[in-house]
Amino acid sequence: MKTIGLIGGLSWESTATYYAEINRGVRDALGGLHSASLVLHSFDFADIQALQNPQGWPEAGQRLAEAGLNLQKGGADCLLICSNLMHRVAPVVEAHCSVPLLHIADALGAALQKGGSKKPLLLATKPVMEERFYAERLQSGFGIEAMVPDASDRQELDRIIFAELVRGIINPASKNIYLDIVKKGRAAGADSVAFACTEIGLLLAPEDCLCPVYDTAKLHARAAIDFSLGAKAHMEKTS
């Protein structure tokens, strides 16, 4: 079993999902008392959120790179950034670390390809929806043309993530807002929905959306399990 390095606390609410999903997956694959070999760096999210702006991104990249190096020194054989948005600085982490960084958009793109989805609706923070670092990786690596909601809906998605979900607040009214945005996206031609923020799975379940759903936190965790155990062995054990 290879050791997984998690760069977490981005927020801790979704890092807990990663921890549970990875350990559950290893247990299911190997049985008995098995759990994952992993190391975790958990940030104070308030410090990182304050750097999520044009002036702060360079420092944010350096902080995540330092965390990645420390995890590598602690025995990590791979790294995961437990956040879609913080993959904006993934190239900085990759430049500083010699172990592979498992990119969350690659986990999503592979799952979309496997499921035959070509036009997913991205539900995410504003930078993930509005900047090109995420959509371009899906397009160049997997031929996926992601769709995003309109400007007012992007604003509302972002507000709910930062005002509620990263704080552990689950509001039924916000769930209805998200489902209305999904309905509009489907009417505009989306063939699936991507939870491209790792906290969205705390609010919505796949069955709520009445269409194929791709939860990036769970897909990313699965990629880590496959790396740790070997993809072939893991698929054989869990099929």
N, C-alpha and C positions, 0 to 999 in steps of 0.2 A: 504494500500500500504506500503510495506517495503522499507527501504531506502538502496540504492545501494552505495557502496564505490568504487570509481575508483582510482587506483594507476596508474597515467598517466604521460604524457610527455615523453613517451618512444618509439617513438617520439610523439610530439604534433600533427603531421599530422594525425596519426591514432587515437589518442585520440579524435580528432574532429569527426571522423567517429563513434566512440563509442557513443559520446554525442548525435549526430544526430540520430543514429539508435535506441538508447534506448528511447529517447524522442518521436520519431516518432512511435515507437511500442506501447508505453503507450497511446499516443493520438489515434492511430488506435483502440486499444483495448477498451478504455473507452469513446472515443468521446469528443465532446465539446472542452473545453479549458484545458483538462487534459494534464499534462506532468509528467515526472518522478520525484520522490523524490530521489535525489542523492547528494553525497558529493565527491569532487575531490581533490586529491593532485597531482599537476603537477610538475614534476621534471625539472630542467635544464638538458636536455638530454646530453649536453657535459660532465657534471660531471659524469653521469652514464656510458656513452660510454667509458670514460677513465678507468672505473673499470671492463670492460668486458674482463678480462684476468685472468690467474691463481692466480696472486697475489692480484687482486682486488676483486674477487668474494666474499670473506668473508665480506668486507666492504659494497659491494653492497647489500648483503643480509640484513645486519644490517640497512642500510638506508631504504630499502623497508619495513622492519619489523616496523621501527619507523613510517613510513608513514601510514602503516596499523593500528597501534595502535592509531594514531591520528584520523584517519577516524572513527575507532570504537568509540572513545571517543566523536566524533562529531555526533554520531547517526547512523552510518552505521550498517545495519543488515547482510550484506555480503560484501565480498571484491572481486575485480577483478584486476589482474595485466594486464594492457592493452598492452601486448607484449607477443609473443611466447618465444623469447629468454630469457626474464627475469624470466620465469618460472623455469629457472635453480636454482633460489633461493627460489622457492615457499615453500619448506619445512621449511625454516627459518621463513618466514612470518607466516605460519601455526603454528609454535611452539610458536610464540609470541602473537598471536591473538586468541581470543576465538570465534569470529564469523566465519562462514564458508568462506573459499576461494573457489570460483568457478573456477576450473582449465580449462584453454583453451583447453588442449588436451582431456579432458573429453567431452567438447562440440563438438569437432571434431569427437572423437571416436563414440559418440552416433549418430551423423548425418551420419557417414560412415556406421554404422550398419543399420540404418533405410533405407539408400539408397541402401544397398546391395553391397557396394564397399569394396573389400577385399585387394586390392593392389594399394593404392593411391600413386601418385608421389608427394613427398614433395618439394615445392618450398619455400626456407627459407634462413636464414643466415647460415653460415658454422657451428656454434656450434649446431644448431637445427638439421641440416642434418647429422653431423658427430659424435656428442656425443650421448650417449644412454639415457639420461634423458627423452627425448621426445618420441622416438620410443618405448622404453620399456613400457612407460605408455599406449601407443596405443596397444601394443602387449598383455601386461598382463591384461589390463582392458577390452579390446574389441576384442582380437584375430585378430588385424589388423597388417599385415606385410607391413610396409611402404617401398616404394622404394625411392631412391635418385638419382640425376643425377651423372655423372662421375666427377672426381676431377676438371677438367678444367671448366666444367659447374658450379660446386658448387662455384668455385672461382668467376666466372662472375656474378652469381646470387647475391653473397654477395657484390661484388663491386658495383653493381647497387643499391642495397638497401642503402648502407651507403654513396655512393657518390652522389646519386640522390634522391631516394624516401623519405628518412627521411628529406631531405632538400626541399621537395616540387617540385623537378624537374621531369617533365614527358617528357620523350624523346621517340619519335616514334621508333628510332633505337633500343633502349633498349627493347621496346615492342616486336619487331621482334626477338630479341635474346631470350627472354623468350618463345615466341611461338615456336621457333625452338627447344628449350630444351624440351618443352611439347611434340612436335612431336616425338622426339627421345625416350622420356619416354614411350609414347604410343606404339611405335614400339617394345620396350623392354618388354612390357607386363603390363604396368600400366592400370588399369581400370577406373581411375579418377585422378583428380588433386586437391591437397590441397594447398591453399594459406596459408602456415604455417609461414607467416610473415604478420603482420597486415597492412603493407603498400602496399602489392602487389595489393590489390583491387583498389588502386589509379591508377595503370598502366594497369591492365588487367580487362576485363569484362568477366563474365562466358561464354557468347556467343562466345568469341574469341577462346576458347579452343576446341570446337567441341566435348566435352565429359563432363561427370558430374564434376562439380566444387564445392568445399567446401571452402568458404571464412571464415577463423577463426575469423576475427574481427566481422563479422556479426553474426556468430554462437554464439560467446561469448556474444555479446550484447543480443541476443535472450535468452540465458540462464539467463542473469540478469533480463530481463523482466519477464520471467517465475517465477523466484524466488520472484520478487517483487510483482507480481499480483497473483501468484498461477498458475501453469502450465495449469491446467484444464480450469480455467476461461479465460486465455489468448488464448488458442487454440480454445475455443468456440467462442470468440469474433472475431477472425481473420480468421476462417475457412470459 
